[in-house]
Amino acid sequence: LALFPKLGTEFSPTLREGTLMVRSTLPPGANLPTSIDYAERIGKVFSEFPEVTGTYARVGRAEVGGDPEPVNVVATIINLKPLDEWSTGRDYEGLQAAMSERVETVLPGLANNFSQPLQLRTDELLSGVLAEVVISLYGEDLDQLARYGKEIEAIARNVDGAVDVRMQQQGGKPQVVVRPDREQLARYGIPLDTVLKTLETGVGGATAGQVFEGVRRFDIFMRLKEQSRDQVDRIADLQLRTDDGALIPLSRVADIETIVGPKKVSRSNASRRVYVQLNVRGRDMGGVVQDIQKRVADEVDLPAGYYVEYGGQFENQQRAMKTLYVVVPITLALIFLMLFSAFGSLRYATLIFLNVPFAVTGGIFALWVSGLYLSVPGAVGFIAVFGVAVLNGVVMVSYINQLRERGMEIADAVRTGAEHRLRPVLMTASVAILGLIPLLLADGIGSNVQRPLAAVVIGGLVTSTLLTLLVLPSVYRWFAVPRRDVDV
């Protein structure tokens, strides 16, 4: 039990899909030719690794409308060889670390996020952000949010195990802001709606009609030529007609200026939000987030109205653990209740229930030895091993009680019961252990998700079986109920 605090925690082991996906974010002003050039260079860097069979990149919007991306994002898909064909001795985490270091050396300045296709979609469904952990900062002032967000980003970068740390992009492209002057509009008799529609049609475009080609029809899209709308002075020269029929430029009735505004304003929980995203590599997620939480609480002095939330897989892990904190005690209580109803004795129920802490001890030791973290599959494994451990105890105690009912003394009944129930108890445990050993040793796609469950069940059955065969018979006399009279 002393090892339990040393176990790391996570929601679930990362599914090894056999394919990596790297999202490389360029500055907001990057155009399509620049992104395509970077996509080719990124693919060449990843193709240098012997574990890679091929790469392809996707720039901007994906093939499906539900997966939009800006032009400055390059998504690179990396197909990998089967793990048993890797000759470098690296595992998945080691390969990602080597790729990250290499691409940062060859192409500095990119914000890279290493993940897998299915994992990215799962992370996005959990938090709306394509990362395992999301630190959301809420408040009202965007400048304040950006300042505190950079402080949190700097803290996360210095925490061991946190990788691909990046704050939400704030800087955007230059924007043209047109502020109509209502007094001047009233002076010339121009409705405000006319100004807005002129700008919307001239710069953004509008549908002017339809053209038919057989049974097909197409919208006629109308707007100004590019050279008439790509500069501020050209927009300022847009002509508006006054109420007396004269034409005046837009600059007479509106203030026009160029600003650099935020790329996107995110809102959640009725507040503006800025987030810092990160992945976890080489360490448990729970430990990484706890370190970040402690340092943020100590080093970042947030004003009133500003607060931080931790989401993504960490939020799911916390929610799952809270559920297990309720489910596991209820399960143990039901097991004890059924033992009491079966034997009609608190002593025997308590004696058999001693298998449970021994099973927990074995499961914890197995996780620690195998280097695995406590996760939802591991917690499910603990619940499963409770049942098998209690079953072995029931087999042993019930047989000893039968021998005593036949007239044997306690010492003889314990010795005979332990000898006769050795094979059934060992067979029950061996079947489960031998069946789970392949899951524990497998290294194929998806095997790492099953490994914590297998380790917990195997370790728990080993210790609980030893208790059933050695300790339980030894302490039986302390819990034995006085024998009823036997007719001779």
Secondary structure, DSSP 8 states (H G I E B T S, - for coil): -TTGGGS-B-SS-----SEEEEEEE--TT--HHHHHHHHHHHHHHHHTSTTEEEEEEEESS-SSTTS---TTEEEEEEEE--GGG--S---HHHHHHHHHHHHHHHSTT-EEEEE-HHHHHHHHHHHSSSSSEEEEEEES-HHHHHHHHHHHHHHHHTSTTEEEEEE---EEEEEEEEEE-HHHHHHHT--HHHHHHHHIIIII-EEEEEEEETTEEEEEEE---GGGTSSHHHHHT-EEE-TTS-EEEGGGTEEEEEEEEES--EEETTEEEEEEEEEE-SS-HHHHHHHHHHHHHHH----TT-EEEEEEHHHHHHHHHHHHHHHHHHHHHHHHHHHHHHHS-HHHHHHHHTHHHHHHHHHHHHHHHHT--B-HHHHHHHHHHHHHHHHHHHHHHHHHHHHHHTT--HHHHHHHHHHHTHHHHHHHHHHHHHHHHHHHH--STTHHHHHHHHHHHHHHHHHHHHIIIIIHHHHHHHH---------
